[in-house]
Amino acid sequence: MLFNSLAFLIFFPIVTIGFYAVAHRFRWLWLLAASCVFYMWFVPRYILILLATILIDYSAAIIIERTDVRKQRLAWLWVSVSATCLILFVFKYLGFFEQTVIDIAGMLGMSTNLKVAQIVLPIGLSFHTFQSLSYVIEVYRGTQKAERHLGIYSLYVMFYPQLVTGPIERPHNLLRQLREEKRLNRDNVAQGLMLMVFGLFAKMVLADNWGAIVDAVYAHPEQYSSLSIVGGLFGYSLQIYCDFFGYSTIALGCAKVMGYDITDNFRAPYLSRSIGEFWHRWHISLSTWFRDYVYIPLGGSRVRVSRWVLNTMVVFLLSGLWHGAAWTFVLWGGLHGLCLVAEGLPSRLRRQKPAQRAAWRIVPTFVAVTLLWSLFRAQDIGQLQAVYAAMLHNAGVGALLPVKGPVMLMTLVFVMMDIGLRDSRFDKVLIRRSRVVQWAVCAILIFCTIVFSSVEEYPFIYFQF
Amino acid sequence: MAMIRKILIPLIALMLILVGSELLYTQIFYPNDLRQYAPMGFFSDKPLLQQAQVVYLGESSNHTFVVEDEDRRKVSDMVADYFPALRCADITQDAAHAEVYYHLLRRIPEEAPVQTVVVTMNLRSMGPSWFDTGLETALQKQLVLLKDQPNLLKRLLLGLKAYDHRTTEECQKDLKEYWRQHPLEGDHADVLGWADSVGGVGANFIKKYAFELGLEDNALVRKFDEIAALSKARGWNLVFHILPINLELSDSLVGTELRQIIYRNRDLVKRHYEQMGVTVVDNVDLLPDSLFLDKDWPTEHFNERGRRMVAERIAQAVAPLHAGQYRPYESIPRTPRYHYEHHCEDEVPWGGFKSLTFEKSYSGQRSSVISSDDPFGTTLELWTRDLPKGITSVDVGCWLYQPSVRHDGKLALELSGSEHDGRWEGKPLQELNETTGRWVPISYTFELDSALYKNPTIKIYVMNTTPTKIYVDDVVIDFR
């Protein structure tokens, strides 16, 4: 089910009212049922994949906790991680892997009978796989007790607000809250609704309207002027931010209405002064996942410079691959890793702490991030070449960016709000204002969302991951 | 008391916000949304239609796209020929059907002088192959804004894509399910099996027309019923015009059994609506194969002669409803013309209709928008034999709006359609006027010689293959 759909507009109040209406001991069941409905709205049979992941990691965690021998614990961890990752591999990477083998064989002049598997990726597979993995790893580390209640554990993996595109929750945050009794609280409901309104505005007005503009530029870059293509590149930065931020914010709001606090996924990422800072502000739940479960186990930063470079590159190449099964994503991740290495190398070589970066660095960082997003957006390397070739050759010729006045105005308002909020959050700022201001701001946002929302359908970009 | 105030004040505030928002949206934004997303609805609001005495609602069968036609006008315009004293208007939208017509008719104000409504009835549109296709999605999207609900709610539903927008795979699945659940009577119970055994174009005829129509459970029939009820309530004469089907081709490809199914369905609806007092024009087997345009797909598109025959049958059915207004075909005047104008509103016989837009206009409400999306603007297309003799030049003038000069727009003249070399000449618009951001007049004279008459057709149009949208309005063409 999409957050920006009529079905969700009906689903949400029913689930929320039902949640507060049923007794605490049955709430897990109510939410689990709602989450199943939410997920099965897409492709019902894919719930079986989720069920498999849940059963594997649920059982493995209990076995790991019961086992005292470290080697056996590690073996069970590997069983669990491998089985969970195998599901991810089959559904997400098998086709890519086969295509790569075929391509390499072709380059070497060899023929192969291999056929590329045409498997539809279950929505949000990478997200709930990582969420499930974090639970087993925490149990293995002893920082989390294994959950004996299969229903509660299933809800941890399937909690509908963050089921399909995160944030990727950790057990110590969400699992704990799922056992707590939540009481109806005006501020929680108000803050949750504010977040949902803001998220829907970002998604339906900004992301989707910019989506149409960006699509036009990427489809026929040769027809646009250099300046328009630059506009298209920056437009994609805005589109992907508003899309993912919008979805995450709605997710945060849905959970907040029921009293659950899930992880903030964004903190004004385009105000970062370095690529390193960008990854502390963009998709925070994924960055911290890679930090805790890949980077630090590899040795983190307290190692030799060469090892640190290797660790960083491994993390970012994996991060690229996590986003999508294509070489453009791997390249995108790799280039982010290289930028991070380039930023950190001088201070590491001098064995000094990195200096505080000046505010003007926001601009080059944003430009770098935007240029790297083009790898993310392009369907293949050929399209990317076409975009950059047109950007270099179409100075003074070609069409202007087909952007409408209201979209520009809304974009400006959003950018100013993002700058104003920076490290704070929309609902936390607004809840401190008078009721009149709260109502007025929400009414304006709802009105703009209805009137200026795109009529074309653009699924959430991160659905494909 | 405090509790009541606590509930009452937010409730009143909410009501005020809702009413204020609805008013604001309706006054400022709704007309533009209607233009953009439901042009049919916007057409139905325009004065031409609301002042008409005869309203024709049709789909792609109404117009044509063949160069060979001498008279390229729509069926509805040909019908209008027979009633010179009546104001006739049409709304034509490809793939439209009864549900769309019903919502459009509801929009006609009570005080409008409409006396007769002619509604196209396509038997194919009542079958499963119509609804279970992507064609329907675009119409359903338009219908959201045409429904009888508060405007702000309609815009919200449009933004939420709250209409039937199934994927191609879902449509295919539903279609197969329909055929499985609705076997035919007789030897060919399994429609798909029958279609597969025939193959090719014949299979498509079977898939489109081989269904048993039910008056009770067919959504389209119910909508036609509602149209009949609405017409009765409004005091309109209602004419249902059953479209011709290429039965000759169908017989040759499939055999006559399909014809019998079509006849059964035709008889059923004809009887049903005649009992309701509706005038039904039955044109199902009116036209031979030679008058149908498409030979590789079962459609209801006809050439000029076909459209004229259809128009004549409709006119004859409408004639008794407007006593003394009808004139026979022989008395319709046809004289050569030197002067042509096109105001990009709804006139004929110009081509490039799809380029008409409400986005901008110099006069009236519409202009012709030209960009890579639709590179050819409103087009004058004539048989050269219809031009007066001795033409040596043609003056073309129009109003132009270009947001920038970053386009390859040209004013073009094209002579073509024969084994002769033909001629194409394009005058870059920037050379005629470089002004951007406002409407400016442009004019140009194309020199012609006797070669003009060696080419069967002449076309004059503005073209632009770049994404920059340029607009043209009020085109005036004088042959000299």
Interface residues (C-beta under 8 A of the other chain):
Chain A: N4 S5 L6 L9 M204 A216 H220 Q223 Y224 S225 V397 G398 A399 L400 P402 W439 A443 F447 T449 I450 V451 S453 S454 V455 E457
Chain B: A13 I17 S21 L24 Y25 F29 Y37 K141 L152 R155 L156 L157 L158 G159 L160 K161 A162 H165 S371 S372 P403 S404 R406 H407 T466 P467 T468 K469
